[in-house]
């Protein structure tokens, strides 16, 4: 009969491997093409040819090498949920199969439409192309792009990355660390800490090698889990995505299962060999566990507590982002406003002319009342090194949002900038205005900043039109800065930067598309995105993280308690007789177990220090290294308190275990070694 700790140690890795493989493939499928052997990144060259010629060159390479080239293009209306795969159609390749049968989306959150590479003349040809082919095809594809006036760089994709191994969400690594640590420690405590099972086999003449083989037959537990779980997992995957990419899922699960079982097997084998080296007589009598095993169990308990603290902090942050993104209130406030996604690298983003061009486009849209300014920034208060959040808006913002002054009147843009302070703010208005004039309005005409007025806000919260989770959607502590003519108050470089971060937004999709076409900047814009869409995508990612972090918290708490049980049990076996002697001598139970209770105090102290360190990293200070605009800054204090509370709860449970085992030790007179 195997110890329950060993059964759990071998049952956990197969389940965890499948979960990690599924999550990894989901993330990989949403961000790239699963299974691609290499990628080619294309940038503008000196004498670029037409898109039709480029598509022809790509198709020739694919046909020559019997390869498939894929260019994923996001849908402008829903870039996170819909996309188009432009593929080559060489006979007998994946591309031909996808054009006929459709692309097998692994993630149920993404829908992919497949079109021939000839449709490349409708999109920007720069970006990343995924290749299913050999190295010769990869190098010929680079040369094909060079021949039509485009620069190209390439890199091979590692086999593990093709299977989604390494792709993860926040909280997954902590979950893996907690479970592997608990499994390995359980194996050591169940062998070295309980040497009698191995001693009985040695007494019957079995060699250490034979004992090791018998012990490692515990792998049958993992096999049983696989036999029972594989059909259930198959049915679940079929329901979710019709078993798309199932070969990759099976391969990734097998590799991860082997990787997760390796430390368990090593710990188990090490424990068995060490137990076989102990004197036979002492082992049969129930020799005390080595002090190193007791110390290892305690160290593992502290490590699990630290991982629990990190998991609780991550869970609080993810929950806040999930709750504050994509809500009905947000969608109502966002209305029809859209933001532009600027085409990412390899655009010449370090070129000043590039940003000036975008800035002139943004400035023109603001002047034509097609766009609005909604830039949430940290500004200096003008008093020492202190900073404060400031929301820069224009007349269009105030037309869309009902913002009131302290006296109840609706705020509107005047002829000069106006600074509105929160109703209970203690900021020095004169110092703040000087700071804004000297720095934030440094490019504005002097006449425009000569008569900056100050008022008091009555609206408790301001909507920021956030681009996902970068800034908070609603702020209650920000200064409102009304800029009547942002096109003349800020430089083209500043407006271009704000356009790229979504701080210059358009009133609706039709106005945005019309302005893009009129300015001829279509190649610079990768997508036109509803503000609510970005918030919803952030919430979707946060909900995934909430699930992973919740699993990490539950696992951390369970593993911490289990390790506390193992550590206490090993301690009782080693020091049980000394504990019984103290009881006979009339020592108070608390003093008799002072060493075990001290471990609990240290555990809580370590958790408090870790939580305090995390709190200090998230709290804004005079150095401005942490932005007050980040939603996670609002979670610093509750996350730290909840993390400490979780550690205290685990410590209380462990203390109850200590007191409970004390009675058992006294009844057995401290002779409970096994």
C-alpha positions, 0 to 999 in steps of 0.5 A: 500500500503506497502512501497517499502522498506518493499517489498524489505526487504522481497524479498531479503532473498528467493533469497539470500537463494537459492544462498547460498544453491547452493554455499554451496552444490557446495563447499561441493560436491567438497570437500567431500560427500554430506549427509554423517552422519559421517567420519572416518580418518584412519592412519597407525598402528603398524601391518597393514594388506593388503588392500584386508583384509581391504576392506573385513572388511569395507564391512562386517560392511556395510552389517551388519548395512545396511550402505554405506562407501565411500572412495573418491580418487583423479585422479592423472592426474586431481585431481580437476576435476576427482575422484573415489568413492570406495563404499560398495554395501550392498543391498538396500543402496546408495552404491548399487544405485551409483554402478548401476546408478552413483554418482550424482555430484552436482558440474558440475566441478567434475566428479566421477567414482564409483567403488566397495570397493574391488578396495581399493587394488589399492590405499593407504588405509589411509585417510578419509572415509565417512559413511552413517549410524548410530552411531553403524555402525560408532563405528564398522567401527572404531573397524574394522580398529583397527582389521586390524592394522590401527588407526582410529578416527571418528566424527559425521557430523552435520545435517547442514553441511551435507546440505552444510550450512556453506560451502562458498567462500570468499565474501559470508559472507559480501554479507549476512551481507550487505543485512540483515543489509539493510533489517532490517534497512529498516523495522525499518525506515519504521515503527518507522520512519513513524508511521502514517500508524499504527496510522490510523489503531489505529484510526479505533479501531485496536489493536496492535496485529491486526496491527502487524498481518497485517504488518507481512502479508508482508511475502506474498512478500517472498511467491510470490518470492518463487512461481515465482522463484522456477520453474525458479530455478528448470529449471536452476538446471536441466540444470546445473547438472540434478537436482542432490542432489535436496532434499538437495538443497531444504532443505538447501534453506528452512533453510537458507530462514528461518534464513535470514527472522528471523532478518527481521521479528524481526526488522519489529515486533519491529518497529511496536510495537514501532510505536504503542506505540507512542502518537496517535495525534503526529503520525497522525500529522506526529510525528518526528522520534526518534533520535535513529532511525536516529542514527541507520540508520547512523550507518547502513550506516557506517557499510555498507560502511565498508563492501563495503570496504572489498568487494572491497579489496576482489574483487581486490585480487580475480581478480588478482589471476584469471587473473594471474593463468591458462593463456595461457602464464602460460601454455606455460611456465609450459610445461610438468612439474609436481608437486607431492602432498604429502599424507596429514595427518594422515601421520607422518609428524612430523617424521624427518625420514619421511622428510629425506626419501622424501628428499633422493627421491627428491635428487636422482631425481635431480641428475638423471635429472628427477626433477628440483629445482624452489624454490621461497623464502624470504631471508635476504639481509644481511643489517639489517632486510630487505628481498628480494625474491630469486628464487633457480634454478638448471641446469634443470630449465635453460634448460627449461627456457630461462633466459638471463644475462644483456649482452644478453647471456643465463644463464647456471649453472656453477661449483659453485653457481651464484647469479644474481641480477635484472638489476636495483637492488641496493642490496649490492651483498657482503652482500647478498652472505654472508647471503646466505652462512651463512644461506641458504647454511649452509648445503653445503660443504665449498668448494662449497660456497667458490667462489659464483659469482654475475651477472646482470639479463637481463630477466625482469620476471622469471617463478616460477612453482607455485603450485596454488595461494601460490606464484606468477607465474611471478616475476620481483623483485627476485634474481636468485640463480643458484645452480648446485648440489642442492642434495649436497647443501641442506639437505634431510630435506630441499629437502623433504620440497621443494618436498611437496610444489612443489618447487622440480618438475619433468620434465614430468609425465612419469619421475615422475611415474618412479621415484616414482615406483623405490623409493617405495614412492607411498604410500606417493604421493597422486597425480602427478599434472601438474603445469598448472592444479594447476594454473587452479584450483586456477583460477577456485576458484578465479573466483567463488570468483570474482562473490561473491565479485562482488555481494557483491560490487554491493550490498554494493554500492546499500545498502549504497546508500539506507541507505543514503536515509533512513538516510537522509529522517529520518533526514529531518523528525526530523529536517526539520523545523529547516532546513527551519528556517535556510533557511529563516534566509539566512544561506548558504545551506552548513552550513544549512546541515553541520551535514548531510555533516559531516556524509559524511566526516566521512563515507569517513574517516572511509573507508580510515582508514579501507582501510589503515588498510587492506593495512598495513596488506598486505604490507611486512615489516621488521617483515616478517609477510607478505610474498612478495611471496604472489600475494595479496601483489601486490594488496594492494595499488590498492585495498586500492585506489579502496576501498576509491574511492568506498566510495567516489562515494557513498558519492558523491551520498549521497551528491547529495541526501542531496542537492536534499532533501533540496529543498523539505524540503524548499518547504514544510517548513520543515513539511514533517513528515509522 
